[in-house]
Amino acid sequence: MTLYKLEDFATNYKDTDFDNYDIKNFDVYSDINDEKVGTVKDILVDDSGCFRYLVVDTGFWIFGKQVLLPIGRSRTSYSDRRIYATGLTREQVENLPDFHNLERVDYDYEEQLRGVYRTPTREMPLETSTPLDVQTPVESSAPLDTPAAYTEPARRETTPMPRPTYERETYTYDKEPDLYNMNEQNHQSLKLYEERLVANKSRVKTGEVAVGKHVETERAQVSVPIEKERVVIERTTPTDAGRTVSPGDVDFREGEVARVDIYEETPDIHKEAVLREEVRVKKVVEQDTVEAQETLRREELDINKSDESIKERRI
């Protein structure tokens, strides 16, 4: 897992909301005895920009040593510009590996670091004693004389606990939330809600159209021309009427009849069904826009500042 210094991960973080999290130069104190541990010199983040470690310069507490404090073991007090290291002891700081540059921070380095923080400590109560008189300056090289009335406090005892085992290939920071998560007790949050208009559509039946057919009747009239034959008998007088006919030309025939066939047309009227027209029934979609207005509610944050050093932060 690759780590970055905050200023390298976001070069312009001072011009963005990251600036609200700029806790560099905050003093670091142990929450056990309110003893100053050192000063925050830098912040280390991972690939996703999540805070993972604070780089703490221990100053004169353990001279010349810089160590990494997991973000889950810190509690920030912006009012007095302090970081409180949860459960941090001098013994732990002495056992922590020195931090010099990011190139040395690998899985083995972090495992050594986590191994120290995974070992909880139990504070032994101090015996009642007379305070040490330190009004007179004492040279740092001179031995300190312990007054007879002063009783040395009992040493801290380390309670061994079974350590969990992790694998290099599968380890993630989420596996140890007590080291890397910003818990709600030390980093409380307030959720703000707002209402939004959500426009949805639903199909409802607004009517029905039935298309059918029925039979209508009417009287129709048609004219059909027909032909009829009739016999016309014409009797004429020949021009040579009265001429004598020779006996050989005369042929008298008894009962001779001339027959003529007479025809006429009769109308043949009948009905037949024919296709008159075709009706197609289909649906078309018409689009329209419906506007609606509604009163929306939104929660805003009210901050009563008792200290000007409190800043509003956005993520």
ChimeraX attribute file (.defattr): number of C-alpha atoms within 10 A of each C-alpha:
attribute: neighborCount
match mode: 1-to-1
recipient: residues
	/A:1	11
	/A:2	12
	/A:3	21
	/A:4	17
	/A:5	20
	/A:6	20
	/A:7	15
	/A:8	11
	/A:9	16
	/A:10	15
	/A:11	10
	/A:12	13
	/A:13	16
	/A:14	13
	/A:15	10
	/A:16	11
	/A:17	14
	/A:18	16
	/A:19	13
	/A:20	16
	/A:21	15
	/A:22	14
	/A:23	20
	/A:24	15
	/A:25	16
	/A:26	20
	/A:27	20
	/A:28	26
	/A:29	21
	/A:30	19
	/A:31	17
	/A:32	13
	/A:33	11
	/A:34	11
	/A:35	15
	/A:36	19
	/A:37	24
	/A:38	25
	/A:39	22
	/A:40	23
	/A:41	16
	/A:42	18
	/A:43	23
	/A:44	24
	/A:45	21
	/A:46	17
	/A:47	11
	/A:48	8
	/A:49	14
	/A:50	14
	/A:51	21
	/A:52	21
	/A:53	23
	/A:54	25
	/A:55	21
	/A:56	24
	/A:57	24
	/A:58	21
	/A:59	14
	/A:60	11
	/A:61	14
	/A:62	14
	/A:63	10
	/A:64	10
	/A:65	19
	/A:66	22
	/A:67	22
	/A:68	23
	/A:69	27
	/A:70	23
	/A:71	25
	/A:72	21
	/A:73	23
	/A:74	28
	/A:75	20
	/A:76	17
	/A:77	15
	/A:78	15
	/A:79	12
	/A:80	12
	/A:81	15
	/A:82	20
	/A:83	26
	/A:84	23
	/A:85	23
	/A:86	17
	/A:87	17
	/A:88	22
	/A:89	21
	/A:90	14
	/A:91	12
	/A:92	17
	/A:93	22
	/A:94	13
	/A:95	14
	/A:96	21
	/A:97	17
	/A:98	16
	/A:99	17
	/A:100	12
	/A:101	8
	/A:102	12
	/A:103	9
	/A:104	12
	/A:105	16
	/A:106	12
	/A:107	15
	/A:108	11
	/A:109	15
	/A:110	15
	/A:111	15
	/A:112	14
	/A:113	22
	/A:114	17
	/A:115	15
	/A:116	17
	/A:117	22
	/A:118	18
	/A:119	14
	/A:120	16
	/A:121	17
	/A:122	12
	/A:123	15
	/A:124	11
	/A:125	10
	/A:126	11
	/A:127	11
	/A:128	10
	/A:129	11
	/A:130	11
	/A:131	10
	/A:132	11
	/A:133	9
	/A:134	7
	/A:135	6
	/A:136	6
	/A:137	6
	/A:138	10
	/A:139	8
	/A:140	7
	/A:141	6
	/A:142	7
	/A:143	8
	/A:144	9
	/A:145	6
	/A:146	11
	/A:147	11
	/A:148	7
	/A:149	10
	/A:150	14
	/A:151	15
	/A:152	11
	/A:153	12
	/A:154	11
	/A:155	11
	/A:156	14
	/A:157	11
	/A:158	12
	/A:159	10
	/A:160	10
	/A:161	9
	/A:162	8
	/A:163	9
	/A:164	8
	/A:165	7
	/A:166	11
	/A:167	8
	/A:168	10
	/A:169	7
	/A:170	7
	/A:171	13
	/A:172	11
	/A:173	13
	/A:174	10
	/A:175	11
	/A:176	14
	/A:177	13
	/A:178	16
	/A:179	21
	/A:180	20
	/A:181	19
	/A:182	19
	/A:183	17
	/A:184	8
	/A:185	8
	/A:186	14
	/A:187	13
	/A:188	8
	/A:189	9
	/A:190	6
	/A:191	7
	/A:192	9
	/A:193	10
	/A:194	9
	/A:195	10
	/A:196	11
	/A:197	10
	/A:198	5
	/A:199	7
	/A:200	5
	/A:201	5
	/A:202	4
	/A:203	5
	/A:204	6
	/A:205	5
	/A:206	5
	/A:207	5
	/A:208	6
	/A:209	6
	/A:210	5
	/A:211	8
	/A:212	5
	/A:213	5
	/A:214	4
	/A:215	4
	/A:216	5
	/A:217	5
	/A:218	5
	/A:219	4
	/A:220	5
	/A:221	5
	/A:222	5
	/A:223	7
	/A:224	8
	/A:225	7
	/A:226	9
	/A:227	9
	/A:228	9
	/A:229	10
	/A:230	10
	/A:231	8
	/A:232	6
	/A:233	6
	/A:234	5
	/A:235	6
	/A:236	6
	/A:237	7
	/A:238	7
	/A:239	7
	/A:240	7
	/A:241	7
	/A:242	8
	/A:243	7
	/A:244	7
	/A:245	8
	/A:246	7
	/A:247	7
	/A:248	6
	/A:249	7
	/A:250	8
	/A:251	7
	/A:252	7
	/A:253	7
	/A:254	6
	/A:255	5
	/A:256	7
	/A:257	7
	/A:258	4
	/A:259	6
	/A:260	8
	/A:261	7
	/A:262	9
	/A:263	10
	/A:264	9
	/A:265	10
	/A:266	11
	/A:267	10
	/A:268	6
	/A:269	8
	/A:270	5
	/A:271	5
	/A:272	4
	/A:273	5
	/A:274	6
	/A:275	5
	/A:276	5
	/A:277	5
	/A:278	5
	/A:279	6
	/A:280	5
	/A:281	7
	/A:282	5
	/A:283	5
	/A:284	5
	/A:285	5
	/A:286	5
	/A:287	6
	/A:288	6
	/A:289	5
	/A:290	5
	/A:291	6
	/A:292	7
	/A:293	6
	/A:294	7
	/A:295	7
	/A:296	9
	/A:297	10
	/A:298	9
	/A:299	10
	/A:300	10
	/A:301	9
	/A:302	6
	/A:303	9
	/A:304	7
	/A:305	9
	/A:306	8
	/A:307	10
	/A:308	7
	/A:309	11
	/A:310	16
	/A:311	13
	/A:312	9
	/A:313	10
	/A:314	10
	/A:315	7
